[in-house]
Amino acid sequence: MPATLIASRSNPRVKQLRAAFAGRARLSGGLIAIEGENMIHEAMRSGIALETVFLSQRGSAPAWLPASAELIELSDDAFASAADTQTPQGIAALIVPPAWTLDQALAAGASGPPPLVLIAAGLQDPGNLGTLVRSAEAFAATAVLTTPGTVSQWNQKALRASAGSVFRVPVVAIAAAEVAGIKARGLRLLAAVAGSSSGPPAVPVESVDLTEACGLMIGNEGAGLSAELVTLADARISIPMPGPVESLNAAVAGSLLLYEASRQRQSASNLKPRAQHVSF
C-alpha cells in the first residue's frame, strides 16, 4: 500500500481520475478510468497495461496487481468524489484505451470467415451500445462501427454493459459518408427496419444469406435508421415477431441479428465436407 494518503478532492491526481471517469480526454491525459476488480481483470486479460491504480483507504492492494502499476491511495471521500458509481468498489485504474483504424478493424477478420460487421448508427443509449459490443464478441463479429451521434464506447455505462468486450472487439467511429465505402470493400449492407416501416417490404432475416461478408445496420433507438442509410443498403431486413409489438430495443434487435448470422455461419461450416485422411 502506498505510504501517502491523498484526502483532498482537489488534488491533481483525484482531478485526473474524475476527468477520466467523465470522459474528458484533455484533462485526463487521454486516459480512461475503469472501476472494480472484475473490469480491471478484463482489461488485464485483454493485454491492456494499467497506468495507475487508485485504492480507497478502506481496501488493500490485491495480490494480483502488476508491480509495474503506479499505486495511489485515496481517502474514501476523495475516491467517492471521483468514481462514477453511487457505491464505489474501492479500486479503479487508468488505462490507455485501445484504438483501431477502420483498416485494422476490417483486417482483424481477414484470416477467418467473411467479415461480419455491426454498424451502430446514431445510438444514444450507452447501455445499448455496450450490450451490442458484448454480443458482437459473443457471436464472433469482426468489428462494431459507430456513426456520428452514437455514444462513445468509453462511456462508463457502455463500458459496464460490454462486460469487458470493448477491450477486445474493434470499435471504430466513422463518418456517415464512410458507410458507402464499406460496400466498396465487398460487404453487403443490410438495414434492420421494423416490420411496420414504410417502403418496400423487408425480408425476414432468416431468409437472408448472412454467411457472406456483410454489415448489419442498427438505427437510433427512437428514429431508427436514416433514409440515407436505408437507401444505401443492399437489402432491408426485419425480425419476424408474432406478438403485437412494433419494434424491439436496439440492443435486443442487434443481438438477435448477430445470433442469426452466427447460427447460419456455424451451420454452413458444419456442412462443409471434412478432409479425408488416407494412409498408405
N, C-alpha and C positions, 0 to 999 in steps of 0.2 A: 504494500500500500504506500502511495506517495506520502512523504513526510509533511508536505504543506497542504493545508486545507483552505480552499477558496470559499469564502462565505458571502462575498459581495455579488449582488445581482448585476452590478455594472462593471464587473471585471471583464477585461477584453476577451478572455477565453470563454467566459459564460456568454458574452455577446456573440461570439463566433458560433457557438453551439446553437444559440437561439436563432441566428440568421440561417444556419444550415437547416434547421427544422422548418423554418418558414419559406425555404426555397429562394432566399436572396443570395444568389451566387456571388455577387460582387463583394458583399460583406463577409461571406463565409470562405472566401478564397477559392471558390469553385468546388467546394466540398459539399457533400450531402450528409445528413445525420440519419442514423438508424438506431432504433431503441429496442432493448430486450435481448435476452440471451439467444432466443430462437432465431431472430433476424440476424444477429451477429454471426451465429453459427452458419447460417445460409450464405452470408457474404464470404466467410472464410472458406467454406467448401466449394465456393464458386471461383476461388482463386483471387479474391479481392483483398488487398492489404488494408489493415486497419491503421489509419494515420494517427488517430488519438482516441483513447478510451476514457470516458468520463464515468466515475463511480460516485454514487451518493454515499454520505458518511455512514449510513446505516448498513451498507453492504460491505462485501470484501471482494477482492480481485479473484475471479475464478482461476483455477489452476491451468485451464486450457488456453488462457490468453497468450498470444505470442510475445516473446520477450522483446521483439522489435517495436511493439506498440508503445507510444507515449501514454503514461497513465496520469490522470488528473483527478483528484478527489474534490468533490463539491459538497457543501452543506446541503441538507435535504431541501432547504428553502431555495437555494441557488439552483439546484438541479431541477426542481419543480418549476421554477420560473422560465426555464429554457425548454423543457420537454414538451412534446406535442400532446401527450395523453393526459387525461384527467387524473389517473392514478399511475404515476411513473413507476417503471420497473426497477429503477436504481442503477441501470447501466445503459450507456449509449456510446456510440462511436461515430467518428467522422471518417468518411471514405471518399476516394476519388471515383465518381460514377463511371461505369464502363460506357464508352462512346463508340458508336458504329456509324459508318457511312452506308449509303444505300448499296453501293457496290459490294461492300463487305457483307452486308446483311443477306443479299441475294446469293452471294458466293458461298455462304455458310452451308447451303444445301446442295452445292454443286456435285458433291461426291455421292449423294444419296438419291432418293426418289425425286420426281419432279417437284419444283418449289410449290409450297402451299403458303400463301401469304394472306394475312388478315389486315385489311385496311380499315382503321377506325376513323371515320370521317366526322369530325366535329363533336366527338363525345365529351361531354362536360362533367359527367359524374365520375369522380376518381375511383369509386368502388367498382363501377362497371369496367373501366379500363384495366384496373388491376386484376379483376376476375378474368378478363379476356386474355391477358398476358399469361395468367396461370393456366387457362385452358389451352392456350397456344402451345405451351410446353407439354402439357398432358397429352395432346393429340398430335405432337411432332410437327407443328407448323414451323416453317423456315424463319419467319420474321413477322413482326407487327409494325405496320406503317401508320403514322398518325398525320392527319391533315390539319391545317390551321383551325384553331378553335377547340382542338382536343386538349384536355388537361394534361399536364406533364406526368410522365410515368414516375417521376421522383416526388410527386405529391405524397405526403405521408399516408393518406388514406389509400392511395393507389399502391404504394409500397406494401402496406399491410395486407391488402386484398390479394396481391400477387403471391404472397407467402414465400417470397424469395425468388420466384421465377423471373422477375425483372432483372436479376443479376446475370441470367443465363440466356434469355431469349433476346435476340437483337430487336430493339425498338428504335425506330428511326422516324424523325419528323420530316415530312416532305411538303413541298408547296403543292397546291391543288393542281397546278399545271403539270407537275411531275407524274401525276397518276397516269396520264396518257403515255408517258414514257415506259410505264410498266408493261403496256401492251407490246411496245417495240422490243421488249426483252423476251417475248414469246409467251407471256402469261395471259390467260383468258380472264377477263374481268367479269365478275358475277355480282350483280346488285341485289342485295337482300331487301325485299319490299313486303309490305303487308298484303295479305290476300285481297283486302278490300280497296287497295290503292287504285288510282285511275291509270289509264294507259293500257297497253296490251296485256293480256293475261300473263301472270308469272308462272314459270314452270316449277312444279314441285321438286324440291331439292333432290329427292331420291331418284328422280328421272334424269338428273344431270351428271355427266361424267366428271367426277372430281379427282380422278386418278391422274389427269394431265396437269400441267403447270397452270395454276390459277390463283387469282386474287379475289378473296371474298370481301365485299364492301359492306360495312355496317354503318348505318347513319346515326345522326343525333337522336337522343332519347325522345325528344318531342316532335321534331320536324322530319326525322328520317333523312334519307339521302337527298342531296340537292338535285334539281332537274338536270344540271350539267353532268353530274356523275352518273345518273341513271342513263342519260343519253349516251355517255361514253362506254357504258357496259356492253359486253357482248351478249349478255342474257340477263333477264330478270328472274330471280328465284324466290321461292317462298317456302315456308314450313307449314305443311298441312296441319290444321287444328280443327278437330271435330267439335270442340267446345265453343260456346258463344263468347269468344274473346277476339277482339280485332287485331291485337298485336302483342308481342312479347317484349319484356325487358331486353335492352340491347345486349347485356351480358349473357342472358339466357339464350337469346337468338343466335348470337355469335358462337357460343359454346356448342349448341346443337349442330350448327353448320360444320364446325370443326370436327365434331364427333362423326358426322356423316362422311366427311372426307376421309377421316382415319379409318372408318369401317370399310369404305369402298377400297381404299388402298391396301388394307390388310387382306381383304378378300381376293383382290386381284393378285397379290403376292402369293397367296396360298394356292392359287390356280395355276401358277407358272410351273411348267414341268421341272421336276428335280433332275439334277445331273446324274447320269448313270455312271457308276464307278465299276469298271471291269478290270479284273486281274488276269494276268496271263501267266 
